[in-house]
Amino acid sequence: MIEVINDYPNTLDELVTDMELHPDNYKHMQFILNRQKHMNLGLGQLYLVVNEIGFGLYRLNDVDYHNGIVRLSFINPATDNCAEISLDITDKHPQIFLINWKDIEVMVTCENNFRSTEIF
Protein backbone atom coordinates (compact mmCIF):
# COMPACT_ATOMS: atom_id res chain seq x y z
CA MET A 1 0.00 0.00 0.00
CA ILE A 2 1.34 3.43 -0.96
CA GLU A 3 1.02 6.18 1.61
CA VAL A 4 0.17 9.59 0.15
CA ILE A 5 1.43 12.57 2.10
CA ASN A 6 -0.36 15.88 1.62
CA ASP A 7 1.82 18.73 0.40
CA TYR A 8 -0.76 21.22 1.63
CA PRO A 9 -2.33 22.27 4.94
CA ASN A 10 -5.28 20.22 6.20
CA THR A 11 -7.59 23.04 7.31
CA LEU A 12 -8.29 26.65 6.42
CA ASP A 13 -6.71 27.77 9.71
CA GLU A 14 -3.57 25.77 8.92
CA LEU A 15 -3.50 27.31 5.43
CA VAL A 16 -3.62 30.84 6.84
CA THR A 17 -0.86 29.99 9.34
CA ASP A 18 1.27 28.42 6.60
CA MET A 19 0.73 31.54 4.47
CA GLU A 20 2.06 33.66 7.33
CA LEU A 21 5.08 31.40 7.83
CA HIS A 22 5.86 31.04 4.11
CA PRO A 23 4.42 34.12 2.37
CA ASP A 24 6.52 33.63 -0.78
CA ASN A 25 4.81 30.29 -1.39
CA TYR A 26 1.37 31.88 -1.36
CA LYS A 27 1.68 35.29 -3.03
CA HIS A 28 -0.96 34.16 -5.53
CA MET A 29 -3.43 33.45 -2.66
CA GLN A 30 -2.97 36.55 -0.53
CA PHE A 31 -5.74 38.44 -2.28
CA ILE A 32 -8.34 36.75 -0.12
CA LEU A 33 -6.76 34.90 2.78
CA ASN A 34 -4.83 36.79 5.40
CA ARG A 35 -4.89 37.05 9.16
CA GLN A 36 -6.58 40.48 9.17
CA LYS A 37 -9.60 39.27 7.30
CA HIS A 38 -9.43 35.67 8.43
CA MET A 39 -12.14 36.04 11.04
CA ASN A 40 -14.74 36.82 8.37
CA LEU A 41 -12.66 35.95 5.27
CA GLY A 42 -13.98 39.00 3.49
CA LEU A 43 -17.48 37.55 3.42
CA GLY A 44 -20.03 40.04 2.18
CA GLN A 45 -17.43 42.17 0.42
CA LEU A 46 -17.66 42.98 -3.27
CA TYR A 47 -14.98 41.79 -5.69
CA LEU A 48 -14.32 42.51 -9.32
CA VAL A 49 -13.85 38.99 -10.70
CA VAL A 50 -11.85 38.83 -13.94
CA ASN A 51 -11.08 35.76 -16.05
CA GLU A 52 -10.32 34.93 -19.68
CA ILE A 53 -13.96 35.23 -20.77
CA GLY A 54 -14.97 38.41 -18.99
CA PHE A 55 -15.49 40.19 -15.70
CA GLY A 56 -18.20 41.05 -13.22
CA LEU A 57 -18.91 42.41 -9.79
CA TYR A 58 -19.71 39.74 -7.20
CA ARG A 59 -20.29 39.55 -3.44
CA LEU A 60 -18.25 36.89 -1.62
CA ASN A 61 -20.75 34.58 0.06
CA ASP A 62 -18.68 31.65 1.35
CA VAL A 63 -15.13 30.27 1.52
CA ASP A 64 -14.39 26.59 1.90
CA TYR A 65 -11.13 24.65 1.86
CA HIS A 66 -10.43 20.95 1.38
CA ASN A 67 -7.51 18.95 0.02
CA GLY A 68 -5.56 21.93 -1.28
CA ILE A 69 -8.54 23.54 -3.02
CA VAL A 70 -10.08 26.84 -1.92
CA ARG A 71 -13.70 27.14 -3.04
CA LEU A 72 -15.13 30.63 -3.23
CA SER A 73 -18.87 31.10 -3.55
CA PHE A 74 -20.10 34.41 -4.97
CA ILE A 75 -23.46 36.04 -5.59
CA ASN A 76 -24.02 38.57 -8.35
CA PRO A 77 -25.71 41.46 -6.48
CA ALA A 78 -27.61 42.58 -9.59
CA THR A 79 -29.08 39.18 -10.49
CA ASP A 80 -28.71 37.07 -7.33
CA ASN A 81 -27.11 34.37 -9.50
CA CYS A 82 -24.50 32.22 -7.77
CA ALA A 83 -21.02 31.49 -9.08
CA GLU A 84 -18.33 29.24 -7.64
CA ILE A 85 -14.59 29.37 -8.18
CA SER A 86 -12.15 26.64 -7.18
CA LEU A 87 -8.51 27.57 -6.71
CA ASP A 88 -5.71 25.04 -6.34
CA ILE A 89 -3.34 26.48 -3.71
CA THR A 90 -0.36 25.06 -5.60
CA ASP A 91 -1.27 26.80 -8.88
CA LYS A 92 1.03 29.83 -8.96
CA HIS A 93 -0.71 31.23 -12.05
CA PRO A 94 -4.47 31.04 -11.55
CA GLN A 95 -6.61 32.02 -14.52
CA ILE A 96 -8.68 34.39 -12.43
CA PHE A 97 -8.12 37.71 -10.70
CA LEU A 98 -10.09 39.04 -7.73
CA ILE A 99 -9.88 42.71 -6.86
CA ASN A 100 -11.61 43.99 -3.75
CA TRP A 101 -14.10 46.64 -4.85
CA LYS A 102 -13.09 48.92 -1.96
CA ASP A 103 -9.53 48.94 -3.35
CA ILE A 104 -10.90 50.10 -6.70
CA GLU A 105 -12.94 52.84 -5.00
CA VAL A 106 -9.83 54.04 -3.14
CA MET A 107 -7.81 54.13 -6.38
CA VAL A 108 -10.51 56.12 -8.18
CA THR A 109 -10.86 58.55 -5.27
CA CYS A 110 -7.09 59.09 -5.14
CA GLU A 111 -6.98 59.65 -8.90
CA ASN A 112 -9.89 62.11 -8.75
CA ASN A 113 -8.25 63.99 -5.87
CA PHE A 114 -4.97 64.12 -7.77
CA ARG A 115 -6.67 65.47 -10.89
CA SER A 116 -8.59 68.16 -8.96
CA THR A 117 -5.37 69.44 -7.40
CA GLU A 118 -3.76 69.59 -10.88
CA ILE A 119 -6.52 71.91 -12.12
CA PHE A 120 -5.87 74.50 -9.44
Buried (B, 14 or more C-beta within 10 A) or exposed (E): EEEEEEEBBEEBEEBBBBBEEEEEEBEBBEBBBBEEBBEEBBEEBBBBBBEEEEEBBBBBBEBEBEEBBBEBBBBBEEEEEEEEBEBBBEEEEBEBEBBBBEEBEEEEEEEEEEEEEEEE
